Amino acid sequence: MDSEAFRQWSVKAAEWGADYRESLRDRPVRAQTVPGQIASAIPAAPPETPEAMEAIFADFETTIVPGMTHWQHPRFFAYFPANAAPVSVVAEYLVTAMAAQCMLWQTSPAATELETKVLDWLRQALGLPDGFVGVIQDSASSATLSAVLVMRERALDWKGNSHGLPGQKRIRIYSSDQVHTSIDRAIWVSGVGQENLVRIPTEGASRRMDAEALERAIEADVAAGHLPAGVIACVGGTSVGATDDLGAICAVAKRHGLYVHVDAAWAGSAMICPEFRTFWKGVEEADSVVLNPHKWLGAQFDCSTHFLRDPDSLVRTLAIQPEYLKTHGKDGLINYSEWTVPLGRRFRALKLWFLMRAHGLEGLRGMIRNHVAWAQGLARRIGSEPEFELVTEPMLSLFSFRHCPKGAADLDRHNIDLVNRINDAGRIYLTQTRVDGAVAIRFQAGQFDATEADIAEAFDAILSAAREMSAGG
């Protein structure tokens, strides 16, 4: 592709993207294809000779796009959003065009220095104290793995990387059963092992970790000769928004010298609104916190922000400095590849900088406040309908409900069928979960371009599907 063709197809791609965004409300939210349909349309062998871009682009539109679930659709209410505000997409165009490898300060000074500044902007916006500093990870999974590795190294007096785990005391890490499965994976990958992730009981409507039970578990492990290393708390758990009492958890951890990592991947973005900071009261006592601007602030995936009170512990755990990666003649520089598991780093800070400047904190706060208000209003409407019940009250913009028609022999099966019927219709997209062992349907408002009318359509879609099922349709 020569420079003129590159210009032509870059413009074409940008125009397609703008047209795509404008047409989203006319598309079904979830892909309407069946398994194998897309693969069957793709040749079994690669081409031996070049193909025209016109043909490639045409196949993209006719073969690939119909098989996509539209995460930027304003009626995407499943999982958590993976937002990409248009301004962050523009920033990603620029990042992709430059294609810089930003692993060290010297490999792109602007990328490193902008990351330092924009993470401090976000720290201020969230109300985190001055002592915290940040780094952009690819996902919350990587941030949590990094935190678990720090827990492991601190507990082993920094000898885990060099000596390995065989022969050591059993390292113990604590969480509730409401944390994301990325915590389990971090425990596996770190070598700590699933049996050493101690699940602490929860209590109350917020399903918070029982701090007294946590203390008893730590004391029992010490008595058994194990090595307690850290606690992973959550604010806005994935299933129904479980939120731990961070002040109580951190107080227990501090008494026993344990590291505390807070997973606020979804809900953390809402803390730019001062009125929601009660949900993470005590966060200033934590050792690290992760939140994903690519979930609820509008940053194009991937963009996960990891804040630390002591970055030196992270660097001590992860940094390797072969001669070819050293920056000679420069003191006091940050090389963010030493703060992350991957060596390679994309220029993720640019989209966050564009986003925060283009919308301002007040614009972003307004979006989040609307989502919370609209979701709470929808919860009230659903809860007042005959044959519906709220299973969990809204945690910010997330709640769960269940359809309970008279005579339904198997409510779990019925609600799974209802979710499938809703999603197959294509107007909205929802997911299910289990609450106290029973199936419930999740709703979460968070898509960047959603409007109050989109929330109203969700109500209509849910009720119409339930009535069709009750009528035997």
C-alpha positions as a printed NumPy array, in Angstrom:
array([[  0.   ,   0.   ,   0.   ],
       [  1.579,   3.286,  -1.079],
       [  1.086,   6.607,   0.683],
       [ -1.805,   7.7  ,  -1.519],
       [ -3.68 ,   4.429,  -1.042],
       [ -2.962,   4.651,   2.697],
       [ -4.561,   8.12 ,   2.736],
       [ -7.579,   6.928,   0.709],
       [ -8.311,   3.885,   2.857],
       [ -7.644,   5.712,   6.103],
       [-10.318,   8.238,   5.121],
       [-12.616,   5.409,   4.053],
       [-12.156,   3.642,   7.395],
       [-12.825,   6.834,   9.365],
       [-15.962,   7.57 ,   7.353],
       [-17.132,   3.997,   7.802],
       [-16.621,   4.351,  11.555],
       [-18.707,   7.521,  11.7  ],
       [-21.479,   5.932,   9.622],
       [-21.362,   2.822,  11.803],
       [-21.823,   4.829,  14.98 ],
       [-24.765,   6.72 ,  13.486],
       [-26.479,   3.473,  12.475],
       [-26.115,   1.568,  15.748],
       [-29.664,   2.123,  16.978],
       [-30.919,   0.457,  13.796],
       [-28.868,  -2.691,  14.4  ],
       [-29.574,  -5.614,  16.741],
       [-27.314,  -5.289,  19.761],
       [-26.058,  -8.87 ,  19.758],
       [-24.796, -10.742,  16.697],
       [-27.623, -12.729,  15.128],
       [-25.386, -15.404,  13.597],
       [-25.087, -19.088,  14.529],
       [-21.83 , -20.835,  15.537],
       [-19.597, -21.506,  12.55 ],
       [-21.456, -19.186,  10.181],
       [-18.634, -16.648,   9.907],
       [-15.881, -19.259,   9.717],
       [-17.665, -21.048,   6.868],
       [-17.576, -17.849,   4.795],
       [-13.786, -17.493,   5.119],
       [-11.532, -19.502,   2.768],
       [ -9.723, -22.435,   4.328],
       [ -6.304, -21.394,   2.977],
       [ -4.538, -18.003,   2.863],
       [ -4.225, -16.164,  -0.464],
       [ -1.025, -16.706,  -2.433],
       [ -1.308, -13.401,  -4.325],
       [ -2.369,  -9.904,  -3.223],
       [ -6.055,  -9.068,  -3.182],
       [ -7.576,  -5.674,  -3.888],
       [ -8.483,  -3.525,  -0.894],
       [-11.941,  -3.041,  -2.426],
       [-12.572,  -6.776,  -2.135],
       [-11.127,  -6.999,   1.371],
       [-13.213,  -4.079,   2.607],
       [-16.346,  -5.462,   0.967],
       [-15.842,  -8.8  ,   2.717],
       [-15.359,  -6.96 ,   5.995],
       [-18.764,  -5.335,   5.587],
       [-20.643,  -8.41 ,   4.373],
       [-18.948, -11.186,   6.354],
       [-17.407,  -9.739,   9.51 ],
       [-19.753,  -6.965,  10.642],
       [-22.888,  -9.179,  10.779],
       [-21.026, -11.42 ,  13.226],
       [-20.156,  -8.602,  15.627],
       [-21.921,  -7.841,  18.88 ],
       [-22.122,  -4.068,  19.036],
       [-20.528,  -3.04 ,  22.313],
       [-20.964,   0.655,  21.496],
       [-24.706,   0.208,  20.991],
       [-26.605,   2.566,  23.331],
       [-28.819,  -0.329,  24.449],
       [-25.939,  -2.593,  25.464],
       [-26.87 ,  -3.361,  29.084],
       [-24.952,  -6.642,  29.485],
       [-21.751,  -7.389,  31.41 ],
       [-20.124,  -3.994,  31.942],
       [-19.612,  -1.588,  29.047],
       [-16.382,  -1.364,  27.059],
       [-16.891,   2.242,  26.099],
       [-15.12 ,   4.045,  23.292],
       [-16.158,   7.682,  23.185],
       [-15.613,   9.065,  19.661],
       [-12.832,  11.357,  20.85 ],
       [-10.911,   8.387,  22.249],
       [-11.329,   6.578,  18.92 ],
       [ -9.761,   9.568,  17.173],
       [ -6.855,   9.402,  19.615],
       [ -6.478,   5.693,  18.833],
       [ -6.24 ,   6.492,  15.109],
       [ -3.208,   8.631,  15.939],
       [ -1.678,   6.004,  18.216],
       [ -2.13 ,   3.341,  15.536],
       [ -0.634,   5.575,  12.846],
       [  2.47 ,   6.34 ,  14.919],
       [  2.73 ,   2.698,  16.083],
       [  5.223,   3.512,  18.819],
       [  6.568,   0.929,  21.26 ],
       [  6.432,   2.908,  24.513],
       [  8.192,   0.537,  26.882],
       [ 10.883,   3.004,  28.016],
       [ 11.16 ,   6.746,  28.442],
       [ 13.738,   6.904,  25.668],
       [ 11.56 ,   4.922,  23.214],
       [  8.92 ,   7.699,  23.37 ],
       [  9.463,  10.381,  26.029],
       [  6.086,  12.024,  25.396],
       [  4.239,   8.764,  26.063],
       [  5.907,   8.309,  29.446],
       [  5.574,  11.914,  30.563],
       [  1.955,  12.21 ,  29.424],
       [  1.092,   8.999,  31.27 ],
       [  2.569,  10.42 ,  34.468],
       [  0.599,  13.658,  34.142],
       [ -2.727,  12.248,  32.983],
       [ -2.709,   9.609,  35.742],
       [ -2.187,  12.379,  38.272],
       [ -5.139,  14.26 ,  36.719],
       [ -7.258,  11.147,  37.216],
       [ -5.973,  10.66 ,  40.757],
       [ -7.116,  14.165,  41.614],
       [-10.47 ,  13.593,  39.907],
       [-11.043,  10.457,  41.989],
       [-10.137,  12.142,  45.271],
       [ -7.213,   9.806,  45.966],
       [ -4.566,  11.346,  48.239],
       [ -1.261,  12.764,  47.001],
       [  0.689,   9.649,  47.975],
       [ -0.823,   7.557,  45.188],
       [  0.811,   7.31 ,  41.771],
       [ -0.525,   5.521,  38.73 ],
       [  0.366,   3.385,  35.751],
       [ -1.814,   2.302,  32.83 ],
       [ -2.202,  -1.458,  32.492],
       [ -3.947,  -3.258,  29.653],
       [ -6.685,  -4.65 ,  31.902],
       [ -7.667,  -5.056,  35.532],
       [ -6.55 ,  -8.679,  35.248],
       [ -2.951,  -7.545,  34.722],
       [ -3.158,  -5.033,  37.568],
       [ -4.48 ,  -7.677,  39.935],
       [ -1.811, -10.171,  38.863],
       [  0.813,  -7.507,  39.537],
       [ -0.667,  -6.888,  42.99 ],
       [ -0.689, -10.61 ,  43.814],
       [  2.947, -10.902,  42.749],
       [  3.836,  -8.011,  45.065],
       [  1.921,  -9.712,  47.9  ],
       [  3.872, -12.904,  47.257],
       [  7.267, -11.191,  47.132],
       [  6.674,  -9.097,  50.25 ],
       [  5.581, -12.157,  52.208],
       [  8.661, -14.109,  51.052],
       [ 11.046, -11.268,  51.858],
       [ 11.577, -10.701,  48.111],
       [ 12.933, -14.208,  47.524],
       [ 10.09 , -15.721,  45.503],
       [ 11.417, -14.638,  42.111],
       [ 14.887, -15.947,  42.88 ],
       [ 14.179, -19.045,  44.998],
       [ 10.75 , -20.107,  43.714],
       [  7.868, -21.375,  45.858],
       [  8.9  , -24.993,  46.631],
       [  9.943, -25.377,  50.235],
       [  8.316, -22.129,  51.309],
       [  5.401, -21.77 ,  53.7  ],
       [  2.003, -21.766,  52.038],
       [  1.153, -18.212,  51.013],
       [ -2.426, -17.24 ,  51.823],
       [ -4.481, -14.521,  50.118],
       [ -7.998, -13.536,  51.171],
       [-11.108, -12.361,  49.328],
       [-14.856, -12.871,  49.313],
       [-16.641, -15.015,  46.737],
       [-17.919, -11.836,  45.067],
       [-14.637, -10.875,  43.404],
       [-14.07 , -11.241,  39.677],
       [-12.661, -14.508,  38.324],
       [ -9.532, -12.595,  37.273],
       [ -8.53 , -12.885,  40.934],
       [ -8.595, -16.687,  40.661],
       [ -6.5  , -16.509,  37.507],
       [ -3.965, -14.224,  39.196],
       [ -3.692, -16.753,  42.017],
       [ -3.044, -19.526,  39.464],
       [ -0.511, -17.61 ,  37.378],
       [  1.396, -16.325,  40.417],
       [  1.973, -19.869,  41.633],
       [  0.122, -19.245,  44.898],
       [ -2.489, -21.86 ,  43.969],
       [ -6.268, -21.988,  44.169],
       [ -6.274, -23.792,  47.522],
       [ -4.529, -20.787,  49.07 ],
       [ -7.169, -18.265,  48.026],
       [ -9.208, -18.127,  51.222],
       [-12.845, -17.154,  50.692],
       [-14.201, -14.986,  53.483],
       [-17.978, -14.984,  54.153],
       [-20.013, -11.919,  53.22 ],
       [-22.711, -10.069,  55.112],
       [-25.429,  -7.484,  54.573],
       [-27.194,  -6.257,  51.472],
       [-23.898,  -4.988,  50.062],
       [-22.465,  -8.533,  50.299],
       [-19.37 ,  -7.103,  51.925],
       [-16.555,  -9.213,  53.275],
       [-16.996,  -9.973,  56.985],
       [-14.032,  -8.196,  58.585],
       [-14.235, -10.245,  61.796],
       [-14.241, -13.471,  59.795],
       [-11.224, -12.17 ,  57.867],
       [ -9.32 , -11.611,  61.089],
       [-10.189, -15.088,  62.366],
       [ -9.038, -16.656,  59.086],
       [ -5.695, -14.817,  59.212],
       [ -5.108, -15.837,  62.823],
       [ -5.976, -19.464,  62.048],
       [ -3.531, -19.506,  59.135],
       [ -0.741, -18.063,  61.246],
       [ -1.412, -20.707,  63.889],
       [ -1.281, -23.406,  61.188],
       [  2.142, -22.211,  60.041],
       [  0.934, -20.58 ,  56.831],
       [  2.055, -17.2  ,  55.483],
       [ -0.741, -14.599,  55.088],
       [  0.245, -12.18 ,  52.317],
       [ -2.639,  -9.971,  51.226],
       [ -6.312,  -9.188,  50.844],
       [ -8.21 ,  -8.451,  47.63 ],
       [-11.269,  -6.305,  48.271],
       [-13.901,  -5.256,  45.762],
       [-15.985,  -2.155,  45.11 ],
       [-18.773,  -2.954,  42.666],
       [-18.341,  -6.696,  42.156],
       [-19.172,  -8.041,  38.718],
       [-22.206, -10.126,  39.604],
       [-24.412,  -7.682,  41.531],
       [-22.066,  -4.929,  42.691],
       [-20.813,  -6.348,  45.996],
       [-18.859,  -3.688,  47.881],
       [-16.541,  -4.279,  50.803],
       [-16.07 ,  -2.001,  53.796],
       [-12.571,  -0.875,  52.858],
       [-11.924,   0.893,  56.143],
       [-12.648,  -2.251,  58.157],
       [-10.735,  -4.529,  55.774],
       [ -7.679,  -2.278,  55.706],
       [ -7.666,  -2.009,  59.502],
       [ -7.526,  -5.807,  59.83 ],
       [ -4.861,  -6.082,  57.131],
       [ -2.723,  -3.376,  58.716],
       [ -2.763,  -5.159,  62.09 ],
       [ -1.298,  -8.224,  60.389],
       [  1.036,  -6.462,  57.956],
       [ -0.868,  -7.559,  54.849],
       [ -1.048,  -5.84 ,  51.458],
       [ -4.524,  -4.701,  50.328],
       [ -5.494,  -4.484,  46.657],
       [ -8.89 ,  -3.007,  45.709],
       [-10.64 ,  -4.155,  42.544],
       [-12.902,  -1.268,  41.527],
       [-12.638,  -2.028,  37.824],
       [-16.172,  -0.905,  36.97 ],
       [-17.373,   1.193,  39.902],
       [-14.129,   3.095,  40.391],
       [-14.878,   5.441,  37.498],
       [-17.961,   6.703,  39.356],
       [-15.698,   8.065,  42.087],
       [-15.087,  11.153,  39.978],
       [-18.501,  12.109,  41.452],
       [-17.84 ,  13.095,  45.076],
       [-21.283,  11.896,  46.223],
       [-20.419,   8.285,  45.305],
       [-17.136,   8.12 ,  47.224],
       [-18.905,   6.696,  50.272],
       [-18.756,   3.383,  48.401],
       [-14.984,   3.262,  48.796],
       [-14.551,   5.071,  52.085],
       [-11.197,   4.001,  53.494],
       [ -9.578,   3.479,  50.081],
       [ -6.752,   5.79 ,  51.105],
       [ -5.537,   3.002,  53.419],
       [ -5.24 ,   0.471,  50.582],
       [ -1.918,  -0.332,  48.95 ],
       [ -3.208,  -0.469,  45.372],
       [ -6.419,   0.214,  43.479],
       [ -7.454,  -0.663,  39.941],
       [-10.219,   0.905,  37.846],
       [-10.948,   0.755,  34.14 ],
       [-11.584,   4.018,  32.272],
       [-12.414,   1.751,  29.315],
       [-15.498,   0.588,  31.202],
       [-17.325,   3.686,  32.351],
       [-15.318,   6.792,  31.477],
       [-15.325,   6.321,  27.718],
       [-11.699,   5.433,  26.988],
       [-11.211,   3.047,  24.07 ],
       [-10.218,  -0.439,  25.255],
       [ -7.651,  -1.161,  26.578],
       [ -7.039,   1.332,  29.374],
       [ -6.877,   0.141,  32.982],
       [ -5.467,   2.487,  35.62 ],
       [ -3.527,   1.033,  38.532],
       [ -2.828,   3.336,  41.486],
       [ -0.214,   2.501,  44.114],
       [  0.942,   3.952,  47.405],
       [  4.367,   2.31 ,  47.038],
       [  5.393,   1.822,  43.406],
       [  8.879,   0.786,  44.519],
       [  7.464,  -2.554,  45.719],
       [  5.928,  -3.135,  42.279],
       [  9.157,  -2.221,  40.493],
       [ 11.186,  -4.421,  42.832],
       [  8.86 ,  -7.308,  41.951],
       [  8.718,  -6.845,  38.163],
       [ 11.749,  -4.889,  36.916],
       [ 14.425,  -6.605,  34.861],
       [ 17.114,  -4.396,  33.349],
       [ 19.283,  -6.069,  30.715],
       [ 21.885,  -3.788,  29.198],
       [ 19.857,  -3.162,  26.026],
       [ 16.962,  -1.725,  28.061],
       [ 19.001,   0.643,  30.216],
       [ 18.639,   4.384,  29.733],
       [ 22.138,   5.757,  30.174],
       [ 22.945,   9.265,  31.325],
       [ 19.426,   9.996,  32.605],
       [ 18.565,   9.886,  36.289],
       [ 15.118,   9.829,  37.87 ],
       [ 13.292,   8.643,  34.768],
       [ 10.291,   6.337,  34.859],
       [ 10.308,   3.306,  32.578],
       [  6.741,   2.049,  32.885],
       [  7.624,  -1.372,  31.454],
       [  9.134,  -1.995,  34.901],
       [  5.67 ,  -1.449,  36.425],
       [  3.877,  -4.043,  34.296],
       [  4.106,  -7.74 ,  33.455],
       [  4.381,  -7.18 ,  29.665],
       [  7.506,  -5.453,  28.401],
       [  5.757,  -3.965,  25.38 ],
       [  3.512,  -0.96 ,  25.948],
       [  1.097,   0.912,  23.707],
       [  0.589,   4.687,  23.966],
       [ -2.567,   4.35 ,  26.063],
       [ -2.323,   7.711,  27.799],
       [ -3.161,   9.682,  24.659],
       [ -6.815,   8.599,  24.501],
       [ -7.301,   9.38 ,  28.188],
       [ -5.788,  12.845,  27.661],
       [ -8.043,  13.52 ,  24.656],
       [-11.079,  12.233,  26.548],
       [-10.588,  14.255,  29.718],
       [ -9.89 ,  17.429,  27.766],
       [-12.742,  17.053,  25.264],
       [-15.441,  16.242,  27.841],
       [-14.068,  17.769,  31.027],
       [-14.742,  16.2  ,  34.399],
       [-18.196,  17.774,  34.564],
       [-19.2  ,  16.207,  31.267],
       [-18.05 ,  12.784,  32.449],
       [-19.726,  13.223,  35.821],
       [-22.973,  14.148,  34.113],
       [-22.895,  10.955,  32.05 ],
       [-22.328,   8.752,  35.114],
       [-24.964,  10.537,  37.175],
       [-27.495,  10.061,  34.393],
       [-26.737,   6.355,  34.141],
       [-27.19 ,   5.924,  37.886],
       [-30.461,   7.877,  37.968],
       [-31.899,   6.119,  34.915],
       [-30.987,   2.644,  36.199],
       [-32.505,   3.368,  39.589],
       [-35.691,   4.589,  37.903],
       [-35.859,   1.437,  35.788],
       [-35.361,  -0.726,  38.881],
       [-38.33 ,   0.954,  40.535],
       [-40.512,   0.42 ,  37.443],
       [-39.591,  -3.254,  37.124],
       [-39.997,  -3.839,  40.86 ],
       [-43.523,  -2.419,  40.789],
       [-44.661,  -4.698,  37.967],
       [-46.759,  -7.781,  38.814],
       [-44.795, -11.033,  38.586],
       [-41.438,  -9.23 ,  38.75 ],
       [-39.189,  -8.869,  41.789],
       [-35.985,  -6.993,  42.442],
       [-33.341,  -9.433,  43.589],
       [-30.678,  -6.84 ,  44.415],
       [-31.16 ,  -3.112,  44.77 ],
       [-29.142,  -0.802,  42.526],
       [-25.454,  -0.433,  43.286],
       [-24.816,   2.704,  41.26 ],
       [-26.278,   1.678,  37.856],
       [-26.295,  -2.108,  38.382],
       [-29.217,  -4.133,  39.716],
       [-30.77 ,  -7.574,  39.238],
       [-34.334,  -8.804,  38.942],
       [-36.356, -11.939,  38.335],
       [-39.606, -12.758,  36.55 ],
       [-41.785, -14.939,  38.789],
       [-45.03 , -15.815,  36.949],
       [-47.591, -17.916,  38.748],
       [-47.338, -21.575,  37.933],
       [-43.722, -21.504,  36.694],
       [-42.306, -24.856,  37.711],
       [-38.633, -23.933,  37.294],
       [-37.908, -20.233,  37.811],
       [-34.219, -20.633,  36.967],
       [-35.001, -22.162,  33.571],
       [-37.772, -19.636,  32.996],
       [-35.474, -16.656,  33.589],
       [-32.723, -18.106,  31.397],
       [-35.325, -18.53 ,  28.652],
       [-36.461, -14.945,  29.223],
       [-32.909, -13.585,  28.853],
       [-32.476, -15.561,  25.652],
       [-35.779, -14.313,  24.261],
       [-34.88 , -10.707,  25.066],
       [-31.439, -11.006,  23.482],
       [-32.664, -12.856,  20.408],
       [-35.091, -10.   ,  19.712],
       [-32.071,  -7.694,  19.387],
       [-33.542,  -4.531,  20.912],
       [-31.373,  -4.726,  24.048],
       [-28.691,  -7.021,  25.468],
       [-28.758,  -8.402,  29.039],
       [-26.908, -11.112,  30.952],
       [-27.806, -13.376,  33.843],
       [-26.091, -14.221,  37.117],
       [-26.793, -16.257,  40.228],
       [-27.694, -14.661,  43.524],
       [-27.772, -16.948,  46.562],
       [-27.84 , -19.87 ,  44.168],
       [-30.81 , -18.734,  42.06 ],
       [-30.767, -17.235,  38.564],
       [-31.316, -13.488,  38.32 ],
       [-31.15 , -11.11 ,  35.363],
       [-28.578,  -8.307,  35.475],
       [-29.116,  -4.801,  34.166],
       [-26.347,  -2.22 ,  34.019],
       [-26.544,   1.195,  32.384],
       [-23.16 ,   2.485,  31.304],
       [-22.896,   2.877,  27.543],
       [-21.43 ,   6.263,  26.681],
       [-24.164,   7.342,  24.245],
       [-27.171,   5.87 ,  26.064],
       [-30.163,   8.152,  26.594],
       [-33.154,   8.036,  28.9  ],
       [-35.2  ,   6.838,  25.912],
       [-32.894,   3.821,  25.576],
       [-33.586,   2.915,  29.203],
       [-37.324,   3.249,  28.544],
       [-36.968,   0.893,  25.585],
       [-35.269,  -1.617,  27.866],
       [-38.352,  -1.597,  30.088],
       [-40.615,  -2.214,  27.083],
       [-38.374,  -4.983,  25.725],
       [-38.266,  -6.791,  29.08 ],
       [-42.011,  -6.584,  29.67 ],
       [-43.016,  -7.533,  26.143],
       [-40.773, -10.626,  26.212],
       [-42.144, -11.672,  29.616],
       [-45.737, -11.246,  28.445],
       [-45.099, -13.28 ,  25.291],
       [-43.718, -16.099,  27.417],
       [-46.632, -15.935,  29.859],
       [-49.037, -16.079,  26.914],
       [-47.242, -19.096,  25.528],
       [-45.839, -17.229,  22.548]])
